[in-house]
Amino acid sequence: MIKAILAGASGVQLVSALLKYGPRFLSTLTDGLRKWMNENHYRDLAGFRGSMNLEHCPDAAAFERGSYQRNLQKRWV
């Protein structure tokens, strides 16, 4: 959930997790999110939403090359 928000998501699909662990798991997720936000000094979701997306990367071309190379290695190993 945190990774999706960091990438810029404004909504996160949780249905499969809730079906697997039950509706009470939602409180586990929100508690974990609050804890992470406190540890990283964020007051609200807007403070970190999208902070890890490509638009904020100082060298987007290098990031894309590295991602491409990692995907090739995973595919052929």
N, C-alpha and C positions, 0 to 999 in steps of 0.2 A: 504494500500500500504506500509506504513512504517513497520507495523508488519510483512508483508511478507519478506521485505528486511532484517529486523532484524533477521528473522529466516533463512536467507540465500538465498532467491530467487534472481535470476538475471533477472527475468522477472515477470511481474504481469499482470494478465488477467483483462482488464478493459472494455471489450466489453459491458457487460450488463449495467454498469454505464453510458457509453457513449451513448448507445441506449436510456436509460431512461432520461438522462439530456442533451443530445446533445453534439456535439464536443467541444463546448466552455468550458465544464466542465473539459476538460484536463488542461486548464490553471489554474483552481481552484485547481486541484490536485497538479500540479507542484508548484504553489505558496505556498500551504500548506506544501509541502515537503521542499521547500527552507526555510520557516519560522521555521519549526521544526529543520532542520539541523543547522540553525543559533543559535537557542535557546540552542541547545545541543552541540554546538561547533564542528560540523563536516564540513569539507571542501568538501568532496566528498562521494559518495555512498560506495566506498571501505572501508572507515573509520568505517562504522558501519554494513556493510553487514555480516550477520551470527554471529553477536556478542551475540545474544540471543539463539543460537542453543545449542543443548545438548552437543556438543563437548566442549563448554566453561563453562559448569556447573561444579562447584567445587565438587558436590556430585550427579552425574547423577543417581545413584540408588535411592536416596531419592527423587529426582525430579520425576522419573518414578513412584515410589510408590504413591506419592501425586497425580499425574495426574490420576492414576488408581483409587484411592479412590474417587476423585472428580467425575470421570465418573460413578462410581457405585452409588454415592449419587444422581446424576442427573437422572439416569435411574430409580431408585426405588422410588423417591420422587414424 
